[in-house]
Amino acid sequence: MQQTIRSFVLRQGRLSNAQRRACETLLPQYGIPFGENRIDLNQIFGRPAPKILEIGFGMGESTATIAKAHPENDYLGIEVHTPGVGSLLNQIEHLELTNLRIIQHDAVEVLQHMLPAECLDGVHIFFPDPWPKAKHHKRRLIQPALVTRLCEHLKTDGYIHVATDWEDYAVQILQVLSQESRLANTAADYAPRPEYRSLTKFEQRGIKLGHGVWDLIFQKN
C-alpha cells in the first residue's frame, strides 16, 4: 500500500485575537471550503487571469506582497496552520486585495480533489519545512509524487518555483525536479531570485548572517 503524501505536519500555534477574528469574519469571504468537487477558478475570482498556487504560505507576508504587486494575476494560497491563515486574511483586508483566496487544508488533497487539470500558470513553494534530520527527510514536501501531480495541474509553459535556505534540501529539490520529464530547468542549476519574490525579514536576517538561499524555477514542456 502506497504511503500517503502529506504536505504538512500540524503544529499547534498560538492564535492572536486579531487572527481569530479574521478567521471568524473574513474566511467566509476570502476562503474556499475544502470539498471533493472540482472548482472553477475563473468563476471564483470572477475573471479569466493567470492563476498562481502557493503551497504553505506561512504567515502570508510574501503572498500578500506578491498579490498586491501583481494585480493582473490571481493567487490561491493553501495553508493548514490557523495563525498563518488569520494573518493573511488580515493582510487581504488591510491591503484590499481582490486577487487572493485561501484554502485551509492539506495541499495534496486539494490537488487531488478540487483543482482541475491544467488550471495553473504557476506554483510557488517558498521555504518548505526542511526537516533537517536525515531520518526525517521522507517527510519533506518536495517528492517525485507531488511534482508529478503538480505537473498535471500546470498548463504548458507553467512554472514551479521553489525556494529554500537549506543547501542539502536545495540539492534534493534540484534532483527531484530534474527527474520529471515534463519539466525543464530555466537556469543551469539554481536561478537568480526573481523580482516578484521579495525578501522576507527572516530571509534578510539569514543573508546578513551569511546563510544562502536557493531558488529553483522549472517550466512545464
BELFENKA-V519395 format. One line per field, one symbol per residue. ss: DSSP state (~ for helix, > for strand, _ for the rest). A space follows every 50 residues. Layout:
# BELFENKA-V519395
ss: ???
This chain:
# BELFENKA-V519395
ss: ________________~~~~~~~~~_~~~~>_______>_~~~~~____> >>>>>_____~~~~~~~~~___>>>>>>___~~~~~~~~~~~~~~____> >>>___~~~~~~~_>____>>>>>>>_______~~~~~~____~~~~~~~ ~~~>>>>>>>>>>>__~~~~~~~~~~~~~___>>>_____>_________ ~~~~~~~~_____>>>>>>>_
